[in-house]
Amino acid sequence: MSKIKVALAGVGNTASAVVQSPYYYRGKDETSLGGYKVSDVEFVAAFDVNRNKVGKDLSEAIFAEPNITPKFADVDKTGVKVSCGPVLDGVAKHMENIIKPLRKGCSLEEAVEIVKGADVLLSLLPVGSEKATRFYAEVALKAGVAFINTIPAFIASDGSWGKKFKEANLPILGDDVKGQIGATVLHRTLVRLFKLRNVEVIETYQLNVGGNTDFQNMMDENRLVSKRESKTKAVTSVLPYDIGVRIGPSDYVPFLGNTKVAFIYVKGQSYAGFPVTLDVKLSVDDKSMFAYSAMDATRLAKVALDRGESGPINEVCAFYFKHPPVQAASDEEAAEWIKAWLAKKPDILIKM
Ligand SMILES: NC(=O)c1ccc[n+]([C@@H]2O[C@H](COP(=O)([O-])OP(=O)(O)OC[C@H]3O[C@@H](n4cnc5c(N)ncnc54)[C@H](O)[C@@H]3O)[C@@H](O)[C@H]2O)c1
């Protein structure tokens, strides 16, 4: 199998986990997905706006401040210098003295030239980057590469963008990565258990705290509209009725670093009207949870490219993203969709 050439928009903590992944798995006995291994991924371009990162080799930029993802693999010098993208709405006001953005970002045409030759453009921008996400989606379209939107800006799940990628004969995956054992997949599973056992869910919350720039950025409630919608719909879509619900990032706790702590509460009414209350606390390394899904999505985007499939790949989006174009009733169902999609012949389309 050939290599998968990846360009990155954003070189933050998730990018660090993603870039280290192929080096971590190199020489290890890995399982392949769609014929590709994690170690088949290589990085050919990267954009950021942070003056500590722009101009550096990607292997150094991933460890530059304010990134805190620890080193878990020896990353070779990549020969990829981080290019300066346009800031647009990528940096919140309260983050300016932390990101220290350069204001001399490249034009759309320059970005397209930098990305040309890649297979996939992976967007890892901060929450609230609506304009910047559309900028990089446009870059992918013009450069002729697949686009993966890992953040809660609605692109893959927006019909008009899906159509643009379909017409350009390019796949698109998104939106908002669902981590390996993240709060969303756990919350969906708990609510589904209530449903399976005929316990009526009355109300639920999921409060998340963490200590990296992702959580610091999300202290601005104005940037959270799509994040709350994405996380909330991922859970409420499991139930056929309305419930009391509050879901989203809730505070920045600096000493937690990349550890995300999620507090999940579900209250239901069971047999003969008696109450059932569930309280669960999940503690995970948020960036490794992310890298698992991002590396799988990257490999499956390449499979779609190889097969000449285009537009949103619904089967893949439903398993790896919180806000896909088509939401599966359960994560088991989404896994079955992917199996069927991988098994199908290139010329047979599955109707869902
Ligand atoms: N489990 C997870 O970590 C998880 C799950 C789902 C979604 N996400 C999303 O992934 C995204 C990235 O998370 P992160 O932890 O890497 O955040 P981060 O703050 O560490 O990194 C974001 C990077 O983007 C850069 N940036 C800002 N504006 C830019 C622009 N216009 N062009 C290019 N680069 C720009 C920043 O300088 C920074 O390096 C966030 O939106 C996050 O919510 C993460």
Ligand as a Chemical Component Dictionary entry (heavy atoms), coordinates in Angstrom:
data_LIG
# 
_chem_comp.id                   LIG 
_chem_comp.type                 NON-POLYMER 
_chem_comp.pdbx_formal_charge   0 
_chem_comp.three_letter_code    LIG 
# 
loop_
_chem_comp_atom.comp_id 
_chem_comp_atom.atom_id 
_chem_comp_atom.alt_atom_id 
_chem_comp_atom.type_symbol 
_chem_comp_atom.charge 
_chem_comp_atom.model_Cartn_x 
_chem_comp_atom.model_Cartn_y 
_chem_comp_atom.model_Cartn_z 
_chem_comp_atom.pdbx_ordinal 
LIG N1  N1  N 0  -10.650 14.784 22.282 1  
LIG C1  C1  C 0  -10.267 15.928 21.696 2  
LIG O1  O1  O 0  -9.198  16.451 21.936 3  
LIG C2  C2  C 0  -11.181 16.545 20.671 4  
LIG C3  C3  C 0  -12.390 15.928 20.315 5  
LIG C4  C4  C 0  -13.179 16.544 19.355 6  
LIG C5  C5  C 0  -12.785 17.727 18.763 7  
LIG N2  N2  N 1  -11.597 18.298 19.135 8  
LIG C6  C6  C 0  -11.234 19.572 18.530 9  
LIG O2  O2  O 0  -9.969  19.559 17.915 10 
LIG C7  C7  C 0  -9.538  20.934 17.808 11 
LIG C8  C8  C 0  -8.073  21.043 18.117 12 
LIG O3  O3  O 0  -7.843  20.778 19.487 13 
LIG P1  P1  P 0  -6.418  21.028 20.113 14 
LIG O4  O4  O 0  -6.429  20.432 21.476 15 
LIG O5  O5  O -1 -5.356  20.623 19.156 16 
LIG O6  O6  O 0  -6.412  22.616 20.241 17 
LIG P2  P2  P 0  -5.134  23.563 20.369 18 
LIG O7  O7  O 0  -5.593  24.846 20.927 19 
LIG O8  O8  O 0  -4.042  22.829 21.082 20 
LIG O9  O9  O 0  -4.643  23.743 18.849 21 
LIG C9  C9  C 0  -5.242  24.558 17.890 22 
LIG C10 C10 C 0  -4.139  25.107 16.998 23 
LIG O10 O10 O 0  -4.721  25.854 15.933 24 
LIG C11 C11 C 0  -3.909  27.013 15.722 25 
LIG N3  N3  N 0  -4.667  28.010 14.963 26 
LIG C12 C12 C 0  -5.510  28.974 15.410 27 
LIG N4  N4  N 0  -6.021  29.667 14.356 28 
LIG C13 C13 C 0  -5.471  29.136 13.245 29 
LIG C14 C14 C 0  -5.604  29.439 11.853 30 
LIG N5  N5  N 0  -6.419  30.411 11.429 31 
LIG N6  N6  N 0  -4.896  28.707 10.953 32 
LIG C15 C15 C 0  -4.066  27.696 11.388 33 
LIG N7  N7  N 0  -3.915  27.373 12.694 34 
LIG C16 C16 C 0  -4.611  28.073 13.603 35 
LIG C17 C17 C 0  -3.495  27.411 17.110 36 
LIG O11 O11 O 0  -2.384  28.279 17.111 37 
LIG C18 C18 C 0  -3.191  26.056 17.746 38 
LIG O12 O12 O 0  -1.857  25.659 17.511 39 
LIG C19 C19 C 0  -10.433 21.739 18.749 40 
LIG O13 O13 O 0  -11.416 22.412 18.011 41 
LIG C20 C20 C 0  -11.064 20.647 19.587 42 
LIG O14 O14 O 0  -12.282 21.000 20.175 43 
LIG C21 C21 C 0  -10.779 17.728 20.070 44 
# 
loop_
_chem_comp_bond.comp_id 
_chem_comp_bond.atom_id_1 
_chem_comp_bond.atom_id_2 
_chem_comp_bond.value_order 
_chem_comp_bond.pdbx_ordinal 
LIG N1  C1  SING 1  
LIG C1  O1  DOUB 2  
LIG C1  C2  SING 3  
LIG C2  C3  SING 4  
LIG C2  C21 DOUB 5  
LIG C3  C4  DOUB 6  
LIG C4  C5  SING 7  
LIG C5  N2  DOUB 8  
LIG N2  C6  SING 9  
LIG N2  C21 SING 10 
LIG C6  O2  SING 11 
LIG C6  C20 SING 12 
LIG O2  C7  SING 13 
LIG C7  C8  SING 14 
LIG C7  C19 SING 15 
LIG C8  O3  SING 16 
LIG O3  P1  SING 17 
LIG P1  O4  DOUB 18 
LIG P1  O5  SING 19 
LIG P1  O6  SING 20 
LIG O6  P2  SING 21 
LIG P2  O7  DOUB 22 
LIG P2  O8  SING 23 
LIG P2  O9  SING 24 
LIG O9  C9  SING 25 
LIG C9  C10 SING 26 
LIG C10 O10 SING 27 
LIG C10 C18 SING 28 
LIG O10 C11 SING 29 
LIG C11 N3  SING 30 
LIG C11 C17 SING 31 
LIG N3  C12 SING 32 
LIG N3  C16 SING 33 
LIG C12 N4  DOUB 34 
LIG N4  C13 SING 35 
LIG C13 C14 SING 36 
LIG C13 C16 DOUB 37 
LIG C14 N5  SING 38 
LIG C14 N6  DOUB 39 
LIG N6  C15 SING 40 
LIG C15 N7  DOUB 41 
LIG N7  C16 SING 42 
LIG C17 O11 SING 43 
LIG C17 C18 SING 44 
LIG C18 O12 SING 45 
LIG C19 O13 SING 46 
LIG C19 C20 SING 47 
LIG C20 O14 SING 48 
# 
